[in-house]
Amino acid sequence: MSPARIVVVGAGMAAVRLVEGLVGSGHRVTLVGDEPHLPYNRILLSAVLEGTHTAGALTLRSRRWYADDDVDLRLGTRVLAVERAEREVLLVDGTRIGYDRLVLATGAIATLPPIRGLVRLDGRLHERVHAFRSLDDCRRLDAAVPHARRAVVVGGGLLGLQVARALAVRGLATEVVEGGEHLLRGQVGPAAGAILARDLRRLGTEVYTGARAVRLVDGEQGGLQLDNGHVLETDLVVLTAGGRPSTALARAAGLEVRRGVVVDEHLRTSDPVVHAIGDGAQRGGRTTGFVPPAWEQAEVLAAHLRGRAATYDGSRVVARLRATDLDVAVLGDADAAGDVVEVSNPVAGSHRRLVVRDGRIVAATLVGDLARVGLVTQHFDRGTVLGPHEPGDLLLVERPARPTAVPDDAEVCACAGVTAGRVRACSSLEDVRDTTRATTGCGGCAPAVRQLLAHRTLEVSPS
Ligand SMILES: Cc1cc2nc3c(=O)[nH]c(=O)nc-3n(C[C@H](O)[C@H](O)[C@H](O)COP(=O)(O)OP(=O)(O)OC[C@H]3O[C@@H](n4cnc5c(N)ncnc54)[C@H](O)[C@@H]3O)c2cc1C
């Protein structure tokens, strides 16, 4: 492919992954993002809130890296319009940038639940109410925490549980309100949801399911009123009740948009020189909302733009929860049809469920114990045909497998698709980060990576 001007709109997690894949391709890349900060790892915002990471530690690439690789980085500026006839984007300050290929990586926007009193007359959120999607949201909430004793998190999805755990670790009496009948209802079934609720209560966080927050009550004893009339007294309300693909730009440009921006197997929109990736894209009737598929799309598109054969079929759905003392991994669609093999241990707080069709794992949910996530992922990805006892054997292990028992080709990092063998080939954690990008996504693989490295050191050091 001859060198092209590639403009990427939205400097988030999918965009940076794409730009990494385009380095050295000869294309002239411009990356435009409306947030003022260097692109960062959004997944770890709850770790900043919790206090285990600094905001600076979330930066994905240094300013120098973009400069050295000739990436024209424009931050703190919004793309207002895509003018397809001219092949230009229009920035908020009136600047126009021409493109040969345009990539929309605009992510998702938080949705406001219908709760009276959330928004003030001037259009801003009530001072006790917080969104949690960006570094600026995180900083505003972080600054409010020392002045608060109680918090209510609205939404019991992955993000809600992360924020609830972070606030609880910071010492706030934290409660979670979830309108559905169980936690994580988008990803897991009722049994796993019940175990998670039990885990959270054990960790000191109260959970209300099947309850909707309807009104913010002002005053000294202010709180959040539920639809059953009960008022939860609180100093802070954090909204994590969902997001939707950010599609306004694509819609205004006349591209095909349903829930997300519709793309084909080359991540092409209805205009073949405009692509979409990440939370904003929709492939095969499905939008995603997680880093592993966003990175997979970015890698496929980078290969495609380099003239290599690569397609995205949207079938690999992987979600990991990053929260202290709460472990969840979900592969595939929990509602997939098939035989269910399930092991629940509410006492230990673990739940493992496989959906098996024609001997193959088509979906898996692991809560509370991810010891076997590498092997399960490997079988899931490869479509391994398992014998009749194997699914049960996979789930019955209570203790983590010894690192040596993890085969080289077992996937350790779901975000970056890194196998145990590639980790073993590295000399240190820094080496793993730089050469494979494992541990730089949700961070859920860090314990396994450390274990593999430690074992490797033992293997190579003379006794
Ligand atoms: C707090 C939090 C925790 C999460 N935890 C997990 C997790 O544990 N595991 C997991 O897999 N996923 C998690 N996610 C989801 C994950 O972050 C997203 O799937 C991922 O960031 C998607 O990448 P993206 O590039 O599509 O969107 P984003 O990373 O959201 O980036 C989009 C960027 O585009 C910018 N933008 C939008 N419109 C314009 C415009 N017109 N002009 C310029 N810039 C624009 C936005 O401001 C944003 O910076 C979490 C999300 C949040 C908010």
The ligand as a Gaussian input file, in Angstrom:
#p B3LYP/6-31G(d) Opt

LIG

0 1
 C      -13.404000       3.391000      34.439000
 C      -13.439000       2.315000      33.380000
 C      -13.009000       1.030000      33.684000
 C      -12.993000       0.036000      32.709000
 N      -12.569000      -1.210000      33.048000
 C      -12.475000      -2.165000      32.098000
 C      -11.966000      -3.464000      32.409000
 O      -11.656000      -3.786000      33.564000
 N      -11.819000      -4.360000      31.388000
 C      -12.148000      -4.036000      30.099000
 O      -11.951000      -4.863000      29.204000
 N      -12.672000      -2.828000      29.783000
 C      -12.853000      -1.878000      30.744000
 N      -13.372000      -0.655000      30.430000
 C      -13.788000      -0.379000      29.041000
 C      -12.575000       0.057000      28.230000
 O      -11.953000       1.157000      28.828000
 C      -13.008000       0.395000      26.819000
 O      -13.513000      -0.781000      26.217000
 C      -11.847000       0.914000      25.966000
 O      -11.305000       2.084000      26.533000
 C      -12.326000       1.185000      24.539000
 O      -11.355000       1.894000      23.834000
 P      -11.807000       3.022000      22.774000
 O      -10.550000       3.561000      22.210000
 O      -12.868000       2.501000      21.897000
 O      -12.507000       4.157000      23.658000
 P      -11.888000       5.125000      24.734000
 O      -10.732000       4.526000      25.418000
 O      -13.051000       5.580000      25.550000
 O      -11.328000       6.359000      23.879000
 C      -12.147000       7.196000      23.087000
 C      -11.535000       8.581000      23.111000
 O      -12.083000       9.369000      22.052000
 C      -12.303000      10.673000      22.513000
 N      -13.255000      11.336000      21.602000
 C      -14.564000      11.056000      21.439000
 N      -15.098000      11.856000      20.490000
 C      -14.096000      12.647000      20.039000
 C      -14.029000      13.687000      19.071000
 N      -15.101000      14.058000      18.342000
 N      -12.837000      14.326000      18.871000
 C      -11.739000      13.955000      19.589000
 N      -11.754000      12.974000      20.525000
 C      -12.919000      12.327000      20.746000
 C      -12.823000      10.432000      23.918000
 O      -12.782000      11.597000      24.731000
 C      -11.842000       9.354000      24.385000
 O      -10.669000       9.948000      24.893000
 C      -13.442000       0.345000      31.406000
 C      -13.927000       1.636000      31.109000
 C      -13.943000       2.611000      32.087000
 C      -14.468000       3.997000      31.758000

